[in-house]
């Protein structure tokens, strides 16, 4: 990946348009001989692949299982090993929370804990959002301040919420308390630097009090925290790539990431059809669109192979809407793999198709993992997707004399 200063010098503002469609957690592993993508009926995606150049992309590096933050950063052209953004910051920005530079935020999960202190469901059965709001209001009423830090609790979707600490001397360098797997006890909020000891103490006190408040609210009788962090400095897409970008997404975290890199967040409905309708309605206003589909990842984490297939097929049915708009570049991929077989993120590369009149067409006829691995792009790092899209849209000038 070229450095930021070189990218700034090469990027050009042009009227050409790019649409990136991201099926979160797209990549899979074979069950009964097929991955979710191979099992899905995807005539429109297959047709698109047949007139594209294809490959498979590693989100961070071969063998590394990424979180959603670094996986999306790489796709958007930011070196994920350089720009590390905590999940808490992304969730907070995604729900419209204004963050101060000294604030510490965390992404919270309502979860289920048994009498022995073991986590038996990290998502509390994906409780309804209305129940989430009720519990957040209850926690906020009971926990307003810890030491000299003000506490703010804001509801997200289903089991997710945002926890914000506002005060002086706070530092976000703490271990997550989420054990990542059921059957384990929550982790302690361990400081990763001496400057974070005060924050660790405050977080530990919060968790103790939250457990007391929630003890009679099964299945949401405890909370787990992830991505404890402060807001970083990161260049905008308009600055770095000379783009006027827009985000179409339904989940707060992805809106947060988009807002952090300077995208305009377009209001849309909850369904995939709504997202493609929003794309069509706003197509003339922007030159770059990030259209994000969440449920492929959710069903992968649930181990629900059939439902993940259904979401892929639903996206396929709306691809003609995108093709009819005739953007200069169409790219379709995933941020990371979430195989139903593993019920979680994995290290496997994602299929990637890049459709443009200025790209060479390879022999791939199917949008699937094994098929795309034989494509002209081969296997590459996801951080190269943005330069490939910009080049195919004729948005990069020549490097050097």
C-alpha positions as CSV (number, residue, x, y, z in Angstrom):
1,X,0.0,0.0,0.0
2,X,1.4,3.4,-1.0
3,X,1.6,6.0,1.8
4,X,-1.0,8.6,2.5
5,X,1.0,11.5,1.0
6,X,1.6,9.6,-2.3
7,X,-2.1,8.7,-2.5
8,X,-3.1,12.3,-2.0
9,X,-0.8,13.3,-4.8
10,X,-2.2,10.7,-7.2
11,X,-6.0,11.0,-6.5
12,X,-8.1,13.2,-8.8
13,X,-11.6,14.5,-8.5
14,X,-13.6,13.2,-11.5
15,X,-17.3,12.7,-12.2
16,X,-16.9,8.9,-12.4
17,X,-18.8,6.8,-9.9
18,X,-17.9,3.8,-7.7
19,X,-20.3,1.5,-5.8
20,X,-18.9,-0.9,-3.3
21,X,-21.4,-3.5,-2.0
22,X,-20.2,-5.3,1.1
23,X,-21.9,-8.4,2.4
24,X,-20.6,-8.5,6.0
25,X,-19.0,-11.9,6.9
26,X,-19.5,-13.1,3.3
27,X,-16.8,-15.8,3.1
28,X,-17.7,-19.3,4.3
29,X,-16.5,-22.9,4.7
30,X,-18.0,-25.9,3.0
31,X,-20.8,-27.9,4.7
32,X,-22.0,-30.9,2.8
33,X,-19.7,-29.8,-0.1
34,X,-20.6,-26.2,-0.5
35,X,-20.0,-22.8,1.2
36,X,-22.9,-20.5,1.8
37,X,-22.0,-18.5,-1.3
38,X,-21.6,-21.7,-3.4
39,X,-25.0,-23.0,-2.2
40,X,-26.8,-19.7,-3.0
41,X,-28.6,-19.2,-6.3
42,X,-26.9,-16.0,-7.5
43,X,-27.5,-15.6,-11.3
44,X,-27.0,-11.8,-11.2
45,X,-23.8,-11.9,-9.2
46,X,-22.5,-14.7,-11.4
47,X,-23.3,-12.6,-14.5
48,X,-21.5,-9.7,-12.9
49,X,-18.5,-11.9,-12.1
50,X,-18.4,-13.1,-15.7
51,X,-17.6,-9.6,-17.0
52,X,-15.3,-8.6,-14.2
53,X,-11.8,-9.3,-12.9
54,X,-11.9,-11.3,-9.7
55,X,-9.7,-12.4,-6.8
56,X,-9.8,-13.1,-3.1
57,X,-8.7,-10.5,-0.5
58,X,-7.2,-11.0,3.0
59,X,-8.6,-8.4,5.4
60,X,-5.4,-7.7,7.3
61,X,-2.8,-10.4,6.5
62,X,-2.9,-14.1,5.7
63,X,-3.9,-16.1,8.7
64,X,-5.0,-13.1,10.8
65,X,-8.7,-13.1,12.0
66,X,-9.9,-9.5,12.0
67,X,-12.4,-7.6,14.0
68,X,-15.0,-5.6,12.1
69,X,-13.1,-2.3,12.5
70,X,-9.8,-3.3,10.9
71,X,-11.6,-5.4,8.3
72,X,-13.7,-2.4,7.1
73,X,-10.8,0.0,7.3
74,X,-8.7,-2.1,4.9
75,X,-11.6,-2.3,2.4
76,X,-11.9,1.5,2.5
77,X,-8.2,2.0,1.8
78,X,-6.8,2.6,5.2
79,X,-3.9,0.5,6.4
80,X,-5.5,-1.4,9.3
81,X,-2.2,-2.0,11.1
82,X,-1.6,1.8,11.2
83,X,-5.1,3.1,11.9
84,X,-6.4,1.1,14.8
85,X,-9.9,2.2,15.8
86,X,-11.8,0.7,18.8
87,X,-15.2,-0.9,18.4
88,X,-16.5,1.5,21.1
89,X,-15.7,4.6,19.0
90,X,-17.4,3.1,15.9
91,X,-20.5,2.2,17.8
92,X,-20.7,5.6,19.5
93,X,-20.3,7.5,16.2
94,X,-22.8,5.2,14.6
95,X,-25.6,6.3,16.9
96,X,-24.7,9.9,16.5
97,X,-22.8,10.4,19.8
98,X,-20.5,13.4,19.8
99,X,-17.2,12.4,21.3
100,X,-14.6,14.6,23.1
101,X,-11.0,13.8,22.6
102,X,-10.6,12.6,26.3
103,X,-13.8,10.5,26.4
104,X,-13.5,6.7,26.7
105,X,-16.2,4.6,25.0
106,X,-17.0,0.9,24.8
107,X,-19.3,-1.2,22.8
108,X,-21.5,-3.2,25.2
109,X,-23.4,-6.4,24.9
110,X,-26.2,-7.4,27.1
111,X,-25.4,-11.1,27.9
112,X,-26.6,-14.1,29.9
113,X,-24.6,-15.3,32.9
114,X,-25.3,-18.4,35.0
115,X,-25.2,-18.8,38.8
116,X,-21.5,-19.8,38.5
117,X,-20.6,-16.6,36.7
118,X,-20.2,-18.4,33.4
119,X,-21.4,-16.6,30.2
120,X,-23.9,-18.9,28.5
121,X,-25.1,-16.4,25.8
122,X,-22.9,-13.4,24.7
123,X,-25.9,-11.7,23.1
124,X,-28.7,-12.5,25.6
125,X,-30.7,-14.2,22.8
126,X,-30.5,-11.0,20.7
127,X,-33.1,-9.3,22.9
128,X,-35.5,-6.9,21.1
129,X,-34.3,-3.3,20.7
130,X,-37.2,-2.1,22.8
131,X,-36.0,-4.2,25.7
132,X,-32.5,-2.9,25.2
133,X,-33.8,0.7,25.5
134,X,-35.6,-0.2,28.7
135,X,-32.5,-1.8,30.3
136,X,-30.3,1.1,29.2
137,X,-32.6,3.6,30.9
138,X,-32.6,1.5,34.0
139,X,-28.7,1.3,34.1
140,X,-28.5,5.1,33.4
141,X,-30.8,5.9,36.3
142,X,-28.8,3.8,38.7
143,X,-25.3,4.6,37.4
144,X,-24.7,8.3,36.7
145,X,-21.2,8.8,37.9
146,X,-18.2,6.8,39.1
147,X,-15.4,8.6,40.9
148,X,-15.1,11.9,38.9
149,X,-16.2,10.4,35.6
150,X,-19.7,11.0,34.2
151,X,-21.4,7.9,32.8
152,X,-23.5,7.9,29.7
153,X,-25.4,4.8,28.4
154,X,-27.1,4.8,25.0
155,X,-29.1,2.0,23.4
156,X,-28.0,0.4,20.1
157,X,-29.8,-2.4,18.3
158,X,-30.8,-5.8,19.7
159,X,-28.3,-6.6,22.4
160,X,-25.8,-3.8,21.7
161,X,-25.3,-0.5,23.6
162,X,-22.7,2.2,24.0
163,X,-21.0,3.1,27.3
164,X,-19.3,6.4,27.5
165,X,-17.1,7.8,30.3
166,X,-16.6,11.6,30.4
167,X,-13.9,13.0,32.6
168,X,-10.2,13.8,33.0
169,X,-7.3,11.4,33.1
170,X,-9.1,8.6,31.2
171,X,-7.3,6.2,28.9
172,X,-8.9,3.6,26.7
173,X,-6.0,1.1,26.7
174,X,-7.9,-1.8,28.4
175,X,-8.5,-5.4,27.7
176,X,-12.1,-6.3,26.6
177,X,-14.2,-8.0,29.2
178,X,-16.0,-10.1,26.5
179,X,-14.5,-13.6,26.6
180,X,-15.5,-14.1,22.9
181,X,-16.8,-17.6,23.5
182,X,-19.6,-19.0,25.7
183,X,-18.6,-21.2,28.5
184,X,-16.1,-18.8,30.0
185,X,-16.2,-16.2,32.7
186,X,-16.0,-12.5,31.7
187,X,-12.5,-11.1,31.6
188,X,-11.3,-8.4,33.9
189,X,-10.9,-4.8,32.5
190,X,-7.1,-5.1,32.7
191,X,-5.1,-1.9,31.9
192,X,-2.6,-2.2,29.0
193,X,-0.6,0.8,30.1
194,X,0.0,2.5,33.5
195,X,-2.1,5.5,32.3
196,X,-5.2,3.3,32.0
197,X,-5.2,2.1,35.6
198,X,-7.8,4.8,36.7
199,X,-10.1,3.8,33.8
200,X,-9.8,0.1,34.6
201,X,-10.9,0.9,38.2
202,X,-13.9,2.9,36.9
203,X,-14.9,0.2,34.4
204,X,-14.6,-2.5,37.1
205,X,-16.9,-0.6,39.4
206,X,-19.4,0.0,36.6
207,X,-19.5,-3.8,35.8
208,X,-20.1,-4.6,39.5
209,X,-23.0,-2.1,39.7
210,X,-24.4,-3.2,36.4
211,X,-24.6,-6.8,37.5
212,X,-26.4,-5.8,40.6
213,X,-29.0,-3.7,38.6
214,X,-29.5,-6.5,36.0
215,X,-29.5,-9.6,38.3
216,X,-33.3,-10.1,37.9
217,X,-33.5,-9.3,34.2
218,X,-32.7,-12.7,32.7
219,X,-31.6,-13.3,29.9
220,X,-30.0,-9.9,29.9
221,X,-28.5,-10.2,33.4
222,X,-25.0,-9.0,32.7
223,X,-23.0,-6.9,30.3
224,X,-19.8,-7.5,28.3
225,X,-17.6,-4.7,27.0
226,X,-15.5,-4.6,23.8
227,X,-13.4,-2.0,22.0
228,X,-12.7,0.3,25.0
229,X,-11.1,3.2,23.3
230,X,-10.8,6.9,22.5
231,X,-11.3,8.7,19.2
232,X,-8.2,8.6,16.9
233,X,-7.0,11.0,14.2
234,X,-7.6,9.7,10.7
235,X,-7.7,11.5,7.3
236,X,-11.1,11.8,5.5
237,X,-11.8,10.1,2.2
238,X,-12.3,13.5,0.6
239,X,-8.8,14.5,1.7
240,X,-7.1,11.2,0.9
241,X,-8.9,10.0,-2.2
242,X,-10.7,13.2,-3.5
243,X,-14.0,11.4,-3.2
244,X,-17.5,12.6,-2.2
245,X,-18.6,9.5,-0.4
246,X,-21.9,8.2,1.0
247,X,-22.7,5.3,3.3
248,X,-25.9,3.2,3.2
249,X,-26.0,0.9,6.2
250,X,-28.5,-0.2,8.9
251,X,-26.2,-1.0,11.8
252,X,-24.7,1.8,14.0
253,X,-21.1,0.5,14.0
254,X,-20.8,0.8,10.2
255,X,-22.3,4.2,10.2
256,X,-19.8,5.1,12.8
257,X,-16.9,4.0,10.8
258,X,-18.2,5.8,7.7
259,X,-18.7,9.0,9.7
260,X,-15.2,8.7,11.1
261,X,-13.7,8.7,7.5
262,X,-16.0,11.5,6.3
263,X,-18.8,9.8,4.6
264,X,-22.3,11.2,4.5
265,X,-24.7,8.8,6.2
266,X,-27.9,8.3,4.1
267,X,-31.1,7.5,5.9
268,X,-32.5,4.1,4.8
269,X,-35.0,1.5,5.9
270,X,-34.1,-1.8,7.6
271,X,-34.3,-4.1,4.6
272,X,-31.9,-4.8,1.7
273,X,-34.5,-3.5,-0.8
274,X,-34.5,-0.3,1.2
275,X,-30.8,0.1,0.9
276,X,-30.8,-0.4,-2.9
277,X,-33.7,2.0,-3.2
278,X,-31.7,4.6,-1.2
279,X,-28.7,4.1,-3.6
280,X,-30.9,4.8,-6.6
281,X,-32.6,7.9,-5.0
282,X,-29.2,9.4,-4.1
283,X,-27.1,8.2,-7.0
284,X,-26.6,11.7,-8.6
285,X,-25.3,13.3,-5.4
286,X,-22.1,11.3,-4.7
287,X,-19.3,9.7,-6.6
288,X,-18.6,6.8,-4.1
289,X,-21.1,4.6,-2.3
290,X,-20.5,2.1,0.5
291,X,-23.5,-0.2,0.7
292,X,-23.4,-2.5,3.7
293,X,-25.4,-5.6,4.3
294,X,-25.2,-6.9,7.9
295,X,-27.3,-10.1,8.1
296,X,-24.8,-12.4,6.3
297,X,-22.5,-11.9,9.3
298,X,-25.3,-12.2,11.9
299,X,-26.4,-15.6,10.6
300,X,-22.9,-16.7,10.2
301,X,-22.2,-16.0,13.9
302,X,-25.4,-17.9,14.7
303,X,-24.2,-20.9,12.8
304,X,-27.3,-20.6,10.5
305,X,-26.1,-21.7,7.1
306,X,-29.5,-21.7,5.4
307,X,-30.4,-18.1,6.6
308,X,-27.0,-16.8,5.4
309,X,-27.7,-18.3,2.0
310,X,-31.1,-16.6,1.9
311,X,-29.5,-13.2,2.6
312,X,-27.0,-13.7,-0.2
313,X,-29.8,-14.6,-2.5
314,X,-31.8,-11.6,-1.5
315,X,-28.9,-9.3,-2.3
316,X,-28.5,-11.0,-5.7
317,X,-32.2,-10.2,-6.5
318,X,-31.4,-6.5,-6.2
319,X,-28.2,-6.4,-8.2
320,X,-30.1,-5.5,-11.4
321,X,-31.0,-2.1,-9.6
322,X,-27.2,-1.5,-9.3
323,X,-26.4,-2.6,-12.8
324,X,-29.1,-0.4,-14.3
325,X,-27.5,2.6,-12.7
326,X,-24.3,1.8,-14.7
327,X,-21.6,3.2,-12.4
328,X,-18.1,3.3,-13.8
329,X,-17.0,0.8,-11.2
330,X,-18.9,-1.9,-9.3
331,X,-17.2,-3.9,-6.6
332,X,-18.8,-6.7,-4.5
333,X,-17.0,-8.4,-1.6
334,X,-17.1,-9.0,2.2
335,X,-15.2,-7.4,5.0
336,X,-14.2,-10.7,6.5
337,X,-15.4,-14.3,6.5
338,X,-17.9,-15.5,9.0
339,X,-18.4,-19.2,8.2
340,X,-21.5,-20.8,9.8
341,X,-19.3,-23.8,10.5
342,X,-17.2,-21.7,12.9
343,X,-19.9,-19.4,14.2
344,X,-17.5,-16.5,14.2
345,X,-15.0,-14.4,12.2
346,X,-12.2,-16.3,10.5
347,X,-8.9,-15.7,8.7
348,X,-10.1,-16.8,5.3
349,X,-9.9,-14.4,2.3
350,X,-13.1,-13.0,0.8
351,X,-14.1,-13.2,-2.9
352,X,-13.9,-9.9,-4.7
353,X,-15.2,-8.8,-8.1
354,X,-14.3,-5.6,-9.8
355,X,-16.4,-4.6,-12.8
356,X,-15.3,-1.8,-15.0
357,X,-14.9,-1.1,-18.8
358,X,-11.2,-0.4,-18.0
359,X,-10.4,-3.7,-16.4
360,X,-9.4,-7.0,-18.1
361,X,-12.0,-9.7,-17.9
362,X,-10.8,-13.1,-16.6
363,X,-12.4,-16.5,-16.9
364,X,-14.4,-16.5,-13.7
365,X,-18.0,-17.3,-14.2
366,X,-19.2,-17.7,-10.6
367,X,-19.2,-15.4,-7.6
368,X,-17.8,-17.8,-5.0
369,X,-14.7,-18.4,-3.0
370,X,-13.0,-21.1,-5.0
371,X,-14.0,-19.6,-8.4
372,X,-12.7,-16.1,-7.5
373,X,-9.4,-17.5,-6.2
374,X,-8.7,-18.5,-9.8
375,X,-9.3,-14.9,-11.0
376,X,-6.9,-12.4,-12.5
377,X,-6.4,-10.5,-9.3
378,X,-5.3,-13.7,-7.4
379,X,-4.9,-13.3,-3.7
380,X,-4.1,-9.9,-2.3
381,X,-4.6,-7.6,0.7
382,X,-7.9,-5.8,1.1
383,X,-6.2,-2.5,1.5
384,X,-5.4,-2.6,-2.2
385,X,-9.1,-2.7,-3.1
386,X,-9.4,1.1,-2.9
387,X,-6.5,1.9,-5.3
388,X,-7.9,-0.8,-7.7
389,X,-11.4,0.8,-7.6
390,X,-9.9,4.3,-8.0
391,X,-7.7,3.3,-10.9
392,X,-10.6,1.5,-12.7
393,X,-12.7,4.7,-12.3
394,X,-9.8,6.7,-13.8
395,X,-9.4,8.6,-10.5
396,X,-5.6,8.1,-10.2
397,X,-2.9,10.0,-12.1
398,X,0.5,8.6,-13.1
399,X,3.1,8.0,-10.4
400,X,6.5,9.5,-11.2
401,X,8.0,10.9,-14.4
